[in-house]
């Protein structure tokens, strides 16, 4: 990436065109690298914005609270299976 502007300057005749191509090429590579960093680990605060941070502790306590409510309402009964329901029926 460091040599890209020099290669463009050697291959392109016009100064304005060489500057434009070099600037756009380096900007494109930098942008692609930032997108790759974000896709590699999307839930860290150091790479992306704080809006992408995964609030694992809050999600865990919310999940536990919903499970307790579900269980207290009587809908959290354990399922029971008979051995005949697990075996395929005979023709």
Backbone as ProteinMPNN parsed JSONL, in Angstrom:
{"seq_chain_A": "XXXXXXXXXXXXXXXXXXXXXXXXXXXXXXXXXXXXXXXXXXXXXXXXXXXXXXXXXXXXXXXXXXXXXXXXXXXXXXXXXXXXXXXXXXX", "coords_chain_A": {"N_chain_A": [[0.819, -1.172, 0.0], [2.051, 1.172, 0.578], [3.695, 1.618, -1.568], [2.029, 2.014, -3.673], [1.189, 4.71, -4.586], [3.587, 5.538, -5.824], [3.947, 3.673, -7.855], [1.711, 4.25, -9.425], [2.342, 6.88, -10.148], [4.563, 6.38, -11.748], [3.455, 5.003, -13.88], [1.307, 6.51, -14.942], [0.824, 9.304, -17.041], [-0.112, 12.031, -16.707], [-0.004, 14.549, -14.159], [-2.142, 15.397, -12.554], [-4.031, 13.372, -13.003], [-2.581, 11.138, -12.067], [-2.301, 11.813, -9.37], [-4.983, 11.844, -8.571], [-5.8, 9.176, -9.08], [-4.036, 7.785, -7.383], [-4.769, 8.829, -4.87], [-7.5, 8.024, -4.69], [-7.183, 5.245, -4.903], [-5.652, 4.553, -2.603], [-7.402, 5.468, -0.623], [-9.579, 3.786, -1.115], [-8.467, 1.257, -0.492], [-7.899, 1.642, 2.234], [-10.5, 2.05, 3.232], [-11.682, -0.432, 2.63], [-10.152, -2.057, 4.288], [-10.994, -1.115, 6.81], [-13.688, -1.891, 6.801], [-13.345, -4.664, 6.719], [-12.117, -5.057, 9.209], [-14.22, -4.383, 10.903], [-16.102, -6.345, 10.249], [-14.757, -8.591, 11.069], [-14.762, -8.634, 13.881], [-17.467, -7.713, 15.139], [-18.638, -6.85, 17.553], [-17.072, -5.438, 19.341], [-16.008, -2.611, 21.236], [-13.787, -1.102, 20.652], [-13.195, -1.193, 17.924], [-15.52, -0.603, 16.39], [-18.455, 1.481, 16.473], [-20.049, 2.51, 19.55], [-22.633, 1.715, 19.426], [-22.743, -0.806, 18.379], [-21.978, -2.484, 20.372], [-22.33, -5.43, 22.22], [-24.543, -6.07, 24.712], [-24.076, -8.174, 26.851], [-24.392, -8.908, 29.604], [-26.716, -7.552, 30.398], [-28.548, -8.677, 28.607], [-28.466, -11.325, 29.472], [-29.485, -11.187, 32.133], [-32.055, -10.23, 31.562], [-33.056, -12.371, 30.061], [-33.036, -14.397, 32.035], [-34.91, -13.309, 33.813], [-37.25, -13.379, 32.258], [-37.499, -16.144, 31.951], [-38.04, -16.888, 34.61], [-40.526, -15.607, 35.009], [-42.04, -16.986, 33.119], [-41.947, -19.543, 34.208], [-43.216, -19.149, 36.699], [-45.824, -18.571, 35.96], [-46.883, -21.006, 35.424], [-46.534, -22.172, 33.013], [-44.194, -23.382, 32.574], [-43.828, -26.179, 32.722], [-42.249, -29.357, 32.914], [-41.486, -31.338, 30.079], [-42.775, -34.544, 29.245], [-42.082, -37.726, 28.011], [-43.217, -40.759, 26.638], [-41.858, -44.021, 26.258], [-42.918, -45.302, 24.059], [-43.7, -43.28, 22.394], [-41.38, -42.357, 21.332], [-40.402, -44.319, 19.721], [-40.62, -45.579, 16.382], [-43.783, -46.274, 14.889], [-45.158, -49.515, 14.357], [-45.9, -51.011, 11.201]], "CA_chain_A": [[0.0, 0.0, 0.0], [2.933, 2.34, 0.614], [4.301, 1.82, -2.883], [0.986, 2.223, -4.688], [1.264, 6.018, -5.258], [4.787, 5.613, -6.662], [3.684, 2.871, -9.049], [0.77, 5.018, -10.235], [3.079, 8.023, -10.702], [5.457, 5.898, -12.798], [2.694, 4.465, -15.009], [0.362, 7.484, -15.489], [1.563, 10.452, -17.555], [-0.56, 13.309, -16.165], [0.182, 14.726, -12.72], [-3.461, 15.464, -11.914], [-4.62, 12.031, -13.079], [-1.816, 10.255, -11.177], [-2.66, 12.174, -8.0], [-6.361, 11.41, -8.336], [-5.835, 7.705, -9.015], [-3.332, 7.36, -6.172], [-5.595, 9.167, -3.711], [-8.675, 7.153, -4.662], [-6.748, 3.871, -4.649], [-5.282, 4.409, -1.19], [-8.637, 5.624, 0.152], [-10.364, 2.568, -1.29], [-7.84, 0.175, 0.282], [-8.104, 1.945, 3.647], [-11.912, 1.797, 3.536], [-11.885, -1.878, 2.6], [-9.537, -2.588, 5.5], [-11.857, -0.79, 7.949], [-14.868, -2.76, 6.714], [-12.904, -6.005, 7.104], [-11.911, -5.062, 10.666], [-15.532, -4.368, 11.55], [-16.731, -7.652, 10.029], [-14.004, -9.611, 11.79], [-15.209, -8.658, 15.275], [-18.415, -6.599, 15.121], [-19.216, -6.482, 18.839], [-16.123, -4.784, 20.239], [-16.15, -1.152, 21.262], [-12.585, -0.428, 20.161], [-13.18, -1.09, 16.466], [-16.716, 0.031, 15.841], [-19.13, 2.453, 17.328], [-20.589, 1.898, 20.765], [-23.96, 1.174, 19.122], [-22.592, -2.22, 18.039], [-21.568, -3.254, 21.534], [-23.299, -6.426, 22.673], [-24.749, -5.959, 26.16], [-24.3, -9.567, 27.24], [-24.881, -9.021, 30.98], [-28.116, -7.114, 30.426], [-29.329, -9.681, 27.888], [-28.535, -12.517, 30.32], [-30.422, -10.962, 33.236], [-33.395, -10.144, 30.966], [-33.454, -13.74, 29.713], [-33.352, -15.092, 33.283], [-36.168, -12.761, 34.331], [-38.352, -13.922, 31.443], [-37.661, -17.561, 32.301], [-38.723, -16.974, 35.905], [-41.937, -15.248, 34.79], [-42.63, -18.113, 32.392], [-42.08, -20.662, 35.142], [-44.184, -18.792, 37.742], [-47.175, -18.59, 35.392], [-47.317, -22.387, 35.281], [-46.314, -22.672, 31.656], [-42.862, -23.971, 32.5], [-43.831, -27.582, 33.134], [-41.305, -30.208, 32.194], [-42.099, -32.228, 29.105], [-42.567, -35.963, 29.523], [-42.266, -38.575, 26.838], [-43.248, -42.19, 26.911], [-40.923, -44.726, 25.379], [-43.607, -45.675, 22.831], [-43.791, -42.139, 21.494], [-40.072, -42.134, 20.726], [-40.13, -45.374, 18.748], [-41.536, -45.539, 15.226], [-44.89, -47.216, 15.0], [-45.047, -50.673, 13.48], [-46.953, -51.004, 10.168]], "C_chain_A": [[0.873, 1.25, 0.0], [3.515, 2.645, -0.753], [3.282, 2.152, -3.967], [1.052, 3.604, -5.35], [2.475, 6.147, -6.184], [4.611, 4.816, -7.957], [2.731, 3.624, -9.975], [1.488, 6.198, -10.892], [3.998, 7.593, -11.828], [4.682, 5.468, -14.042], [1.788, 5.496, -15.685], [1.128, 8.75, -15.876], [1.167, 11.768, -16.887], [-0.429, 13.377, -14.659], [-1.163, 14.719, -11.993], [-4.114, 14.083, -11.894], [-3.902, 11.067, -12.14], [-2.167, 10.536, -9.72], [-4.055, 11.674, -7.646], [-6.451, 9.901, -8.186], [-5.162, 7.202, -7.747], [-4.166, 7.635, -4.926], [-6.792, 8.231, -3.601], [-8.304, 5.699, -4.372], [-6.4, 3.629, -3.194], [-6.514, 4.533, -0.304], [-9.505, 4.374, 0.061], [-9.781, 1.412, -0.473], [-8.013, 0.394, 1.78], [-9.552, 1.639, 4.058], [-12.225, 0.315, 3.566], [-11.297, -2.545, 3.841], [-10.403, -2.305, 6.731], [-13.124, -1.639, 7.954], [-14.503, -4.177, 7.144], [-12.675, -6.098, 8.605], [-13.243, -5.112, 11.399], [-16.234, -5.724, 11.396], [-16.034, -8.759, 10.813], [-14.486, -9.741, 13.228], [-16.203, -7.516, 15.487], [-18.885, -6.109, 16.481], [-18.226, -5.86, 19.806], [-16.274, -3.28, 20.145], [-14.942, -0.461, 20.646], [-12.57, -0.278, 18.646], [-14.352, -0.294, 15.937], [-17.291, 1.069, 16.774], [-19.698, 1.742, 18.548], [-21.998, 1.337, 20.536], [-23.898, -0.316, 18.795], [-22.223, -3.084, 19.236], [-22.673, -4.194, 21.977], [-23.377, -6.374, 24.195], [-25.095, -7.329, 26.719], [-24.873, -9.688, 28.648], [-26.35, -8.617, 31.071], [-29.011, -8.128, 29.715], [-29.505, -10.931, 28.737], [-29.537, -12.326, 31.455], [-31.858, -10.84, 32.721], [-33.925, -11.524, 30.61], [-33.838, -14.517, 30.969], [-34.666, -14.605, 33.879], [-37.358, -13.298, 33.553], [-38.578, -15.406, 31.718], [-38.395, -17.728, 33.626], [-40.203, -16.626, 35.781], [-42.669, -16.392, 34.104], [-42.894, -19.277, 33.337], [-43.142, -20.369, 36.202], [-45.625, -18.821, 37.228], [-47.673, -20.0, 35.137], [-47.115, -22.948, 33.884], [-44.972, -23.387, 31.534], [-42.803, -25.394, 32.996], [-42.844, -28.377, 32.292], [-42.063, -31.107, 31.233], [-41.826, -33.673, 29.496], [-42.898, -36.755, 28.26], [-42.365, -40.022, 27.298], [-42.308, -42.877, 25.926], [-41.591, -45.11, 24.061], [-43.701, -44.494, 21.864], [-42.474, -41.854, 20.787], [-39.744, -43.17, 19.652], [-41.086, -45.258, 17.573], [-42.606, -46.611, 15.36], [-44.715, -48.348, 13.978], [-46.173, -50.64, 12.454], [-47.933, -52.12, 10.287]], "O_chain_A": [[0.466, 2.283, -0.53], [3.799, 3.802, -1.066], [3.663, 2.534, -5.073], [0.978, 3.679, -6.576], [2.389, 6.801, -7.224], [5.068, 5.235, -9.02], [2.93, 3.63, -11.19], [1.262, 6.481, -12.069], [4.203, 8.352, -12.775], [5.206, 5.561, -15.152], [1.52, 5.378, -16.88], [1.984, 9.214, -15.122], [2.047, 12.553, -16.531], [-0.702, 12.403, -13.956], [-1.298, 14.102, -10.937], [-4.684, 13.675, -10.881], [-4.552, 10.257, -11.479], [-2.314, 9.608, -8.925], [-4.279, 11.146, -6.556], [-7.103, 9.403, -7.269], [-5.668, 6.284, -7.103], [-4.263, 6.791, -4.036], [-7.065, 7.701, -2.523], [-9.036, 5.001, -3.669], [-6.801, 2.621, -2.613], [-6.658, 3.786, 0.664], [-10.099, 3.954, 1.055], [-10.526, 0.671, 0.168], [-8.248, -0.561, 2.521], [-9.791, 1.04, 5.107], [-12.959, -0.147, 4.44], [-11.878, -3.486, 4.38], [-10.533, -3.165, 7.602], [-13.58, -2.059, 9.018], [-15.27, -4.823, 7.857], [-13.005, -7.115, 9.215], [-13.376, -5.808, 12.406], [-16.889, -6.19, 12.329], [-16.662, -9.753, 11.178], [-14.604, -10.854, 13.738], [-15.816, -6.452, 15.971], [-19.486, -5.037, 16.559], [-18.522, -5.765, 20.997], [-16.627, -2.744, 19.094], [-15.065, 0.664, 20.163], [-11.986, 0.676, 18.132], [-14.174, 0.604, 15.114], [-16.658, 1.471, 17.75], [-19.811, 0.517, 18.568], [-22.5, 0.57, 21.358], [-24.903, -1.016, 18.923], [-22.164, -4.308, 19.114], [-23.829, -3.787, 22.093], [-22.383, -6.61, 24.881], [-26.254, -7.615, 27.023], [-25.768, -10.505, 28.866], [-27.135, -9.277, 31.751], [-30.118, -8.404, 30.178], [-30.576, -11.538, 28.728], [-30.352, -13.212, 31.713], [-32.785, -11.305, 33.383], [-35.1, -11.819, 30.827], [-34.849, -15.22, 30.977], [-35.45, -15.403, 34.393], [-38.379, -13.638, 34.151], [-39.717, -15.873, 31.718], [-39.26, -18.593, 33.761], [-41.045, -17.286, 36.389], [-43.795, -16.724, 34.474], [-43.944, -19.917, 33.27], [-43.9, -21.269, 36.566], [-46.548, -19.074, 38.001], [-48.799, -20.17, 34.669], [-47.493, -24.087, 33.612], [-44.662, -23.941, 30.48], [-41.823, -25.786, 33.63], [-42.639, -28.095, 31.111], [-43.157, -31.58, 31.543], [-40.758, -33.985, 30.021], [-43.867, -36.473, 27.554], [-41.679, -40.445, 28.229], [-42.013, -42.329, 24.864], [-40.909, -45.234, 23.044], [-43.773, -44.69, 20.651], [-42.454, -41.182, 19.756], [-38.91, -42.927, 18.779], [-42.243, -44.878, 17.751], [-42.362, -47.702, 15.874], [-44.189, -48.144, 12.884], [-47.298, -50.277, 12.797], [-48.858, -52.218, 9.481]]}, "name": "protein", "num_of_chains": 1, "seq": "XXXXXXXXXXXXXXXXXXXXXXXXXXXXXXXXXXXXXXXXXXXXXXXXXXXXXXXXXXXXXXXXXXXXXXXXXXXXXXXXXXXXXXXXXXX"}
